[in-house]
Amino acid sequence: VERDQIAVVIRECANDKSVDSGQVTSALEKIEQQQNRSDTTKKIDQSLVQGTFELIFSSAVANLPLIGSLLDGYMPNREVITFDFESKEMSLIVETLPFVPTVDIYGDNLVWDENNSELQYTIRGKEGKPPSSWDILFADEEVVAARSSVTGLNIIKRIQ
């Protein structure tokens, strides 16, 4: 039952942007704790993570000095992330201001760890650094929640 309630919080966050950041973060941390305590390995199908998503919520935004509480964890700009396992590439397109070019970030060597429901990639231009990873905490046909090694707890919503 608790997992179903957490799923409702995640979906409302993604669809309505109406859930308080503290509630979202708490729900995601509960899933994470349940998975860490569980003897059974979580299995999330790669197909639920394959595709193009809009970044909706990030705990990194919620924790920003001064403006974090105003934004409440919701993205102030549009960020579109694509995980393409066939081409082994991650792309993140960040729209900042109108009429300003996007910031495009690419990750190479995208791999899916089926046993741990985790994806990893190396940011292009940072080949000597450790790979970035997303530990997938929840996924359905519309929404993915994960802990990123770079940006903390995130919720992304499928757009393709």
N, C-alpha and C positions, 0 to 999 in steps of 0.2 A: 504493500500500500504506500509506504513512504516513497519508494522509487517513482510510483505513479504521480504523487504530489510534486516531486521534484521535476518530473517531466512537464507538468503543467506550468510550473514557474519558468522553466527554460523556454517553452513555447510562447508564453505570454511575453516574456522579455523580447524574444525575436520578432513576434508579430505586432505587439502593441507598444513596445518600449515603455511599458507602464509599471514595471516591477522595480522596487527600490534596489539599488546596487548591493546593499547589505544582505537583502534576501537572496539575490541572485548568487552572490559570492558564497553565502552560507549553504545554499542548495548544491552548488558545484563541489564545495569542500566535503559535504556529506557523501556525495557519490564517490568522490575520491577516497574517502576513509573507508567506505564499504568495500570498495574494490581492493584496497590495500589489506583489509582484514580477511577477505574472502579466500578460501582455499581453491575455489574454482577460478580458472582463468577466464577473464572476460573475453568474449568473442564478438567483435563488431565487424561486420562485413565491409570489405574495402569499397564496395560499390556505393555505400552510403557516404563515403568521404570523397570519392571521385567526382569532380565537377567544379562548377563555379559558384561562389558564395559571396555574400556581402557581410563584412564584419560589422556586427551590431553592437556588441558589448565587449569591453576589455577591463579587467581589474587594473591594468596599468593606467588606463584613463581615469578610473575612479580614484586612484591614489595620487594623481597629479597635484602638486602644490597649487594653492589658490583656486584653480578652476575645476579641480576634480569633483568637488562637492556640487558644483553647478551642473556639470555634465552628468553626474551620477553614473558614470561608467559607460554611458552610451556615446557612440562615436559622433564627433561634431562634424565630420566630413565623410565622404563616401570612400570606402576601401573595398576593393574587389579582389578576392583571392581565388586562384584556380589550382587545384591539385590534379595533374594529368599523369597518372601512373604509366600510361602507355609510352609517353615521350619522356618519362622520368623527370618532369619539370614542374616546379611551383612558380606561379607568377602572382605578384601583388601589385595592383595598380592603385595608387593613392591620389585622389583628387583633393587638392588643397583649396584653392580659391578660384572663382570664375575667371576665365581667360588666362589662367596660369597653367603651364604644361603639367601633366601628371608626373608623379614620381613613380618610376617603374623599377621594381625589385624582382630579381629572378633567383630561383634556387635550382640547382642541378642535382643529379643523382638522387632524385626522389625515390624513396623505397618505403614499402609497407611491411611492418613486422606484425604478421597475422596473430602470433601467440600473445603479444602484448597490446594489440590494437594501438599501435604507435606508428607515426610516419616521421621520416627524417629526410633532410635535404641540406645541401651546402649552399650558402648564399654566394652567388656569382661575384667574384672579386675577393672573396674571403676564404679561398681554398685551404689555407693553412690553419684555419680556426676549426673548433669542434662543430659538428653539424647541429643545425637547429632541429628541434623535435616538437611534435604535438602528441601528447598522450590523450587519446580520445576517451572521454568520460561518458558521453552519451551521443547517440546518433539515430536519427530516423530519416524518412524520405525528405524532410524539409529543413531540419535543424541539426547542427553538430555543436557539441560543447567539448572543450578540450583545455588542457593546461599546456601552454607553449613554454618552451625553455627560455624564450626571450620576452614575451609580453604577458605572461601569467595566464589567468583564467579568461577564456574567450568563448563567445557564442557567435556562430556564423549561420546565416540563413541562405538556403539554396536559391539561386536565381537561374541556374541552368543545370 
